[in-house]
């Protein structure tokens, strides 16, 4: 092996470990404004009320933090925490919670998801996307089943979709 080839082999790991000059030090991301999050929560709650459901609605940001929580006056006391958990779960796993229900049944490879702290593997957590990126999620709890929670969440998202295209 020549000395120049040996020096080149030594240099490759050093170059790979150096920070790339073209790489940005800060990242830019999109997020919902509080006004859009509130509009989304209101539209979701209104759809559930129209269907006769007493629910809690949580809108979480892309990091799973609750931006808005609305609870209808007769929704159960467990519904706010469950709605927030569904929203957190949807953004954490980048998957609507109904899809997680199917893949995490006992005996399935993803069954361990159900044991993770904070994960709420029930239908009703729906991702909110804008411009090809996940900007948050809606969690709904209190309708008679995850499919009904999903329907309200999707109707709420549809109601504000034109505002999400920023």
Backbone as CSV, one residue per row, in Angstrom:
resi,resn,N_x,N_y,N_z,CA_x,CA_y,CA_z,C_x,C_y,C_z
1,UNK,0.861,-1.168,0.000,0.000,0.000,0.000,0.905,1.228,0.000
2,UNK,0.583,2.157,-0.852,1.397,3.365,-0.919,1.056,4.286,0.232
3,UNK,1.979,5.181,0.535,1.781,6.129,1.625,0.584,7.039,1.352
4,UNK,0.387,7.482,0.118,-0.737,8.378,-0.189,-2.076,7.649,-0.041
5,UNK,-2.110,6.379,-0.410,-3.346,5.611,-0.262,-3.632,5.369,1.219
6,UNK,-2.605,5.094,2.001,-2.747,4.904,3.439,-3.261,6.192,4.096
7,UNK,-2.709,7.329,3.694,-3.145,8.618,4.240,-4.605,8.882,3.881
8,UNK,-5.022,8.508,2.677,-6.394,8.711,2.245,-7.351,7.841,3.079
9,UNK,-6.963,6.609,3.374,-7.802,5.735,4.197,-7.958,6.281,5.604
10,UNK,-6.917,6.900,6.130,-7.011,7.513,7.452,-7.874,8.772,7.433
11,UNK,-7.874,9.494,6.332,-8.594,10.758,6.245,-10.108,10.566,6.123
12,UNK,-10.548,9.480,5.518,-11.978,9.275,5.289,-12.769,9.306,6.597
13,UNK,-12.378,8.566,7.654,-13.158,8.650,8.891,-13.119,10.036,9.512
14,UNK,-12.029,10.755,9.372,-11.945,12.098,9.928,-12.893,13.050,9.227
15,UNK,-12.996,12.945,7.926,-13.896,13.808,7.159,-15.348,13.470,7.506
16,UNK,-15.651,12.201,7.652,-17.021,11.789,7.968,-17.442,12.286,9.342
17,UNK,-16.503,12.419,10.275,-16.831,12.861,11.621,-16.980,14.370,11.716
18,UNK,-16.496,15.117,10.730,-16.575,16.574,10.755,-17.983,17.032,10.385
19,UNK,-18.468,18.105,11.011,-19.796,18.598,10.630,-19.776,19.140,9.205
20,UNK,-20.818,18.858,8.487,-20.915,19.323,7.103,-21.145,20.825,7.099
21,UNK,-20.400,21.544,6.306,-20.522,22.995,6.242,-21.877,23.413,5.661
22,UNK,-22.394,22.608,4.761,-23.657,22.972,4.121,-24.857,22.686,5.018
23,UNK,-24.640,21.934,6.077,-25.742,21.562,6.954,-26.152,22.754,7.819
24,UNK,-27.434,22.974,7.949,-27.951,24.076,8.744,-27.806,23.781,10.234
25,UNK,-27.551,24.792,11.005,-27.469,24.645,12.457,-28.855,24.651,13.084
26,UNK,-29.818,25.245,12.406,-31.190,25.312,12.895,-32.106,24.676,11.866
27,UNK,-33.214,24.116,12.342,-34.187,23.532,11.430,-35.442,24.392,11.421
28,UNK,-36.154,24.347,10.331,-37.405,25.077,10.189,-38.518,24.055,10.058
29,UNK,-39.621,24.294,10.728,-40.752,23.396,10.611,-42.039,24.212,10.658
30,UNK,-43.120,23.590,10.202,-44.433,24.226,10.215,-45.182,23.770,11.456
31,UNK,-45.976,24.682,11.991,-46.824,24.324,13.121,-48.147,25.073,13.004
32,UNK,-49.147,24.542,13.660,-50.457,25.182,13.652,-50.442,26.375,14.595
33,UNK,-51.086,27.441,14.185,-51.259,28.581,15.078,-52.311,28.200,16.124
34,UNK,-52.327,28.876,17.254,-53.380,28.594,18.247,-54.781,28.796,17.673
35,UNK,-54.925,29.752,16.772,-56.235,30.021,16.178,-56.703,28.845,15.321
36,UNK,-55.810,28.283,14.516,-56.190,27.133,13.685,-56.466,25.918,14.569
37,UNK,-55.638,25.723,15.592,-55.865,24.596,16.505,-57.225,24.718,17.186
38,UNK,-57.592,25.936,17.594,-58.895,26.145,18.225,-60.030,25.923,17.230
39,UNK,-59.879,26.439,16.009,-60.899,26.197,14.974,-61.069,24.702,14.721
40,UNK,-59.962,23.978,14.689,-59.997,22.529,14.466,-60.732,21.831,15.611
41,UNK,-60.415,22.196,16.837,-61.086,21.582,17.988,-62.576,21.888,17.987
42,UNK,-62.927,23.121,17.688,-64.349,23.502,17.657,-65.103,22.751,16.565
43,UNK,-64.501,22.646,15.383,-65.162,21.939,14.278,-65.340,20.461,14.608
44,UNK,-64.343,19.873,15.256,-64.427,18.466,15.645,-65.523,18.263,16.680
45,UNK,-65.553,19.122,17.697,-66.580,19.020,18.740,-67.973,19.218,18.140
46,UNK,-68.115,20.195,17.251,-69.419,20.457,16.629,-69.908,19.246,15.839
47,UNK,-68.988,18.578,15.134,-69.393,17.391,14.381,-69.867,16.292,15.322
48,UNK,-69.152,16.087,16.417,-69.581,15.071,17.391,-70.936,15.430,17.996
49,UNK,-71.133,16.706,18.319,-72.416,17.130,18.893,-73.556,16.885,17.911
50,UNK,-73.301,17.160,16.629,-74.310,16.934,15.589,-74.703,15.454,15.530
51,UNK,-73.744,14.586,15.830,-74.008,13.140,15.823,-74.586,12.651,17.150
52,UNK,-74.693,13.557,18.125,-75.263,13.206,19.419,-74.249,12.659,20.417
53,UNK,-72.956,12.914,20.196,-71.904,12.389,21.074,-71.384,13.478,22.010
54,UNK,-71.202,13.113,23.253,-70.583,13.981,24.255,-69.118,13.551,24.378
55,UNK,-68.193,14.395,23.937,-66.789,14.001,23.848,-65.865,15.088,24.372
56,UNK,-64.603,14.700,24.479,-63.511,15.657,24.661,-62.674,15.614,23.395
57,UNK,-62.167,16.771,23.015,-61.325,16.899,21.830,-60.018,17.549,22.245
58,UNK,-58.916,16.917,21.868,-57.594,17.498,22.112,-56.916,17.704,20.769
59,UNK,-56.342,18.881,20.582,-55.501,19.134,19.416,-54.089,19.272,19.957
60,UNK,-53.194,18.416,19.465,-51.804,18.447,19.903,-50.921,18.935,18.756
61,UNK,-49.777,19.508,19.125,-48.842,19.963,18.096,-48.003,18.793,17.611
62,UNK,-47.071,19.073,16.736,-46.253,18.021,16.122,-45.395,17.265,17.134
63,UNK,-45.232,17.821,18.332,-44.445,17.174,19.377,-45.323,16.476,20.416
64,UNK,-46.641,16.495,20.196,-47.574,15.820,21.098,-48.040,16.655,22.267
65,UNK,-47.660,17.932,22.298,-48.086,18.809,23.384,-49.482,19.356,23.085
66,UNK,-50.345,19.347,24.075,-51.715,19.807,23.885,-51.740,21.311,23.633
67,UNK,-52.380,21.694,22.524,-52.592,23.103,22.208,-53.981,23.547,22.641
68,UNK,-54.964,22.670,22.422,-56.353,22.994,22.747,-57.015,21.752,23.325
69,UNK,-57.819,21.965,24.364,-58.631,20.891,24.930,-60.042,21.430,25.107
70,UNK,-61.017,20.748,24.524,-62.423,21.083,24.705,-63.146,19.836,25.202
71,UNK,-63.962,20.005,26.223,-64.742,18.886,26.757,-66.197,19.309,26.807
72,UNK,-67.046,18.513,26.163,-68.473,18.790,26.214,-68.946,18.569,27.641
73,UNK,-70.003,19.239,28.021,-70.397,19.272,29.443,-70.752,17.912,30.039
74,UNK,-71.181,16.949,29.237,-71.532,15.644,29.786,-70.548,14.545,29.407
75,UNK,-69.426,14.918,28.819,-68.403,13.913,28.489,-67.821,13.371,29.789
76,UNK,-67.446,12.115,29.778,-66.921,11.478,30.982,-65.636,12.130,31.486
77,UNK,-65.361,11.967,32.758,-64.166,12.593,33.333,-62.853,12.037,32.775
78,UNK,-62.887,10.842,32.205,-61.685,10.244,31.630,-61.377,10.763,30.229
79,UNK,-62.348,11.417,29.583,-62.197,11.743,28.169,-61.110,12.770,27.844
80,UNK,-60.863,13.800,28.651,-59.780,14.730,28.286,-58.406,14.055,28.230
81,UNK,-58.083,13.271,29.237,-56.776,12.595,29.251,-56.673,11.577,28.110
82,UNK,-57.774,10.888,27.834,-57.762,9.897,26.760,-57.610,10.570,25.402
83,UNK,-58.317,11.674,25.184,-58.214,12.401,23.915,-56.787,12.913,23.710
84,UNK,-56.204,13.488,24.748,-54.821,13.989,24.641,-53.860,12.832,24.372
85,UNK,-54.087,11.703,25.017,-53.237,10.528,24.798,-53.343,9.991,23.385
86,UNK,-54.547,10.018,22.823,-54.716,9.569,21.440,-53.972,10.492,20.481
87,UNK,-54.072,11.795,20.701,-53.348,12.739,19.855,-51.846,12.551,19.964
88,UNK,-51.350,12.406,21.188,-49.920,12.188,21.421,-49.452,10.917,20.717
89,UNK,-50.237,9.871,20.826,-49.883,8.589,20.214,-49.823,8.708,18.692
90,UNK,-50.791,9.406,18.098,-50.815,9.544,16.639,-49.579,10.280,16.121
91,UNK,-49.166,11.364,16.801,-47.970,12.070,16.309,-46.692,11.329,16.673
92,UNK,-46.665,10.687,17.819,-45.454,9.972,18.235,-45.107,8.847,17.272
93,UNK,-46.119,8.115,16.834,-45.895,6.985,15.943,-46.173,7.329,14.480
94,UNK,-46.536,8.596,14.234,-46.813,9.075,12.876,-47.842,8.200,12.165
95,UNK,-48.804,7.723,12.953,-49.816,6.803,12.454,-51.124,7.065,13.174
96,UNK,-52.232,7.062,12.462,-53.532,7.196,13.119,-53.719,6.020,14.077
97,UNK,-54.339,6.293,15.210,-54.416,5.258,16.244,-55.247,4.054,15.825
98,UNK,-56.226,4.234,14.956,-56.990,3.080,14.474,-56.077,2.090,13.763
99,UNK,-55.107,2.609,13.011,-54.149,1.732,12.337,-53.262,1.010,13.349
100,UNK,-52.950,1.673,14.453,-52.135,1.034,15.493,-52.899,-0.077,16.202
101,UNK,-54.215,0.085,16.336,-55.037,-0.967,16.957,-54.861,-2.264,16.182
102,UNK,-54.920,-2.170,14.877,-54.856,-3.367,14.027,-53.503,-4.066,14.104
103,UNK,-52.416,-3.308,14.180,-51.087,-3.930,14.129,-50.515,-4.285,15.497
104,UNK,-51.239,-3.941,16.568,-50.691,-4.199,17.904,-51.521,-5.195,18.716
105,UNK,-52.308,-5.987,18.039,-53.098,-7.015,18.719,-52.164,-8.033,19.372
106,UNK,-52.608,-8.682,20.427,-51.771,-9.710,21.048,-51.298,-10.742,20.018
107,UNK,-50.027,-11.061,20.098,-49.440,-12.016,19.178,-48.859,-11.382,17.921
108,UNK,-49.165,-10.110,17.672,-48.629,-9.417,16.502,-47.248,-8.863,16.855
109,UNK,-46.381,-8.648,15.854,-45.035,-8.140,16.121,-45.008,-6.803,16.861
110,UNK,-46.025,-5.957,16.672,-46.060,-4.645,17.311,-46.896,-4.626,18.593
111,UNK,-47.195,-5.769,19.150,-48.045,-5.842,20.346,-47.464,-5.055,21.513
112,UNK,-46.163,-4.911,21.574,-45.517,-4.184,22.665,-45.862,-2.709,22.716
113,UNK,-46.371,-2.151,21.618,-46.783,-0.744,21.620,-47.781,-0.460,22.732
114,UNK,-48.630,-1.422,23.014,-49.676,-1.237,24.019,-49.119,-1.075,25.433
115,UNK,-47.866,-1.492,25.630,-47.258,-1.407,26.954,-46.409,-0.157,27.156
116,UNK,-46.269,0.659,26.124,-45.434,1.854,26.243,-46.143,2.918,27.063
117,UNK,-45.426,3.576,27.972,-46.044,4.616,28.810,-46.628,5.743,27.957
118,UNK,-47.858,6.095,28.225,-48.509,7.197,27.540,-49.212,6.836,26.244
119,UNK,-48.921,5.672,25.695,-49.550,5.283,24.435,-51.005,4.896,24.677
120,UNK,-51.901,5.465,23.884,-53.324,5.131,23.951,-53.686,4.509,22.610
121,UNK,-53.766,3.192,22.608,-54.002,2.443,21.375,-55.495,2.147,21.261
122,UNK,-56.235,3.192,20.940,-57.674,3.134,20.691,-57.952,4.050,19.511
123,UNK,-58.932,3.745,18.696,-59.272,4.628,17.596,-59.661,6.004,18.100
124,UNK,-59.402,7.020,17.281,-59.780,8.385,17.648,-58.634,9.365,17.645
125,UNK,-57.413,8.922,17.337,-56.265,9.824,17.195,-55.910,9.923,15.720
126,UNK,-56.066,11.101,15.140,-55.873,11.280,13.698,-54.831,12.368,13.453
127,UNK,-53.830,12.038,12.645,-52.775,12.994,12.306,-53.324,14.166,11.508
128,UNK,-52.716,15.327,11.694,-53.041,16.512,10.902,-51.808,16.815,10.062
129,UNK,-52.003,16.860,8.744,-50.891,17.114,7.833,-51.138,18.392,7.052
130,UNK,-50.053,19.080,6.744,-50.106,20.279,5.908,-48.805,20.367,5.138
131,UNK,-48.915,20.579,3.855,-47.723,20.702,3.035,-46.830,19.483,3.080
132,UNK,-47.419,18.300,3.241,-46.640,17.068,3.273,-45.967,16.772,4.601
133,UNK,-46.240,17.568,5.628,-45.632,17.352,6.941,-46.709,17.179,8.007
134,UNK,-46.402,16.384,9.014,-47.305,16.241,10.153,-47.140,17.485,11.023
135,UNK,-48.249,18.195,11.243,-48.204,19.408,12.066,-48.892,19.206,13.406
136,UNK,-49.472,18.042,13.617,-50.148,17.768,14.876,-51.100,16.602,14.719
137,UNK,-52.037,16.522,15.656,-53.058,15.474,15.607,-54.272,15.933,16.388
138,UNK,-55.387,15.280,16.114,-56.625,15.477,16.862,-56.917,14.185,17.585
139,UNK,-57.211,14.283,18.865,-57.644,13.137,19.640,-59.075,13.363,20.092
140,UNK,-59.917,12.368,19.910,-61.319,12.448,20.317,-61.616,11.264,21.216
141,UNK,-62.324,11.533,22.312,-62.706,10.457,23.224,-64.114,10.694,23.730
142,UNK,-64.914,9.638,23.725,-66.246,9.724,24.291,-67.357,9.277,23.362
143,UNK,-67.091,9.210,22.074,-68.103,8.698,21.145,-68.205,7.181,21.352
144,UNK,-69.272,6.571,20.878,-69.428,5.126,21.085,-68.547,4.293,20.149
145,UNK,-67.248,4.330,20.373,-66.313,3.534,19.586,-65.301,4.393,18.859
146,UNK,-64.151,3.792,18.613,-63.066,4.486,17.944,-63.402,4.954,16.546
147,UNK,-64.245,4.190,15.837,-64.617,4.600,14.486,-65.425,5.892,14.510
148,UNK,-66.273,6.064,15.515,-67.052,7.300,15.649,-66.140,8.457,16.066
149,UNK,-65.178,8.192,16.967,-64.193,9.220,17.332,-63.414,9.657,16.091
150,UNK,-62.983,8.688,15.279,-62.260,8.979,14.031,-63.089,9.851,13.099
151,UNK,-64.365,9.509,12.945,-65.227,10.243,12.023,-65.317,11.719,12.422
152,UNK,-65.460,11.988,13.703,-65.525,13.378,14.169,-64.199,14.094,13.913
153,UNK,-63.088,13.423,14.211,-61.769,14.032,14.009,-61.542,14.359,12.537
154,UNK,-61.893,13.430,11.667,-61.700,13.648,10.224,-62.597,14.779,9.719
155,UNK,-63.813,14.879,10.236,-64.702,15.975,9.844,-64.130,17.311,10.300
156,UNK,-63.553,17.341,11.486,-62.927,18.571,11.976,-61.755,18.989,11.102
157,UNK,-60.935,18.023,10.725,-59.788,18.316,9.851,-60.277,18.824,8.505
158,UNK,-61.303,18.182,7.950,-61.852,18.623,6.662,-62.380,20.057,6.746
159,UNK,-62.941,20.418,7.893,-63.511,21.758,8.054,-62.459,22.864,8.031
160,UNK,-61.214,22.542,8.389,-60.168,23.574,8.427,-59.061,23.322,7.401
161,UNK,-59.266,22.348,6.532,-58.224,21.964,5.574,-57.713,23.151,4.756
162,UNK,-58.592,24.042,4.342,-58.143,25.190,3.549,-57.226,26.121,4.349
163,UNK,-57.368,26.154,5.652,-56.502,26.979,6.500,-55.159,26.307,6.768
164,UNK,-55.091,24.993,6.568,-53.844,24.261,6.837,-52.856,24.324,5.681
165,UNK,-53.286,24.746,4.542,-52.397,24.834,3.391,-51.644,26.160,3.423
166,UNK,-50.732,26.278,4.407,-49.975,27.531,4.532,-48.644,27.455,3.866
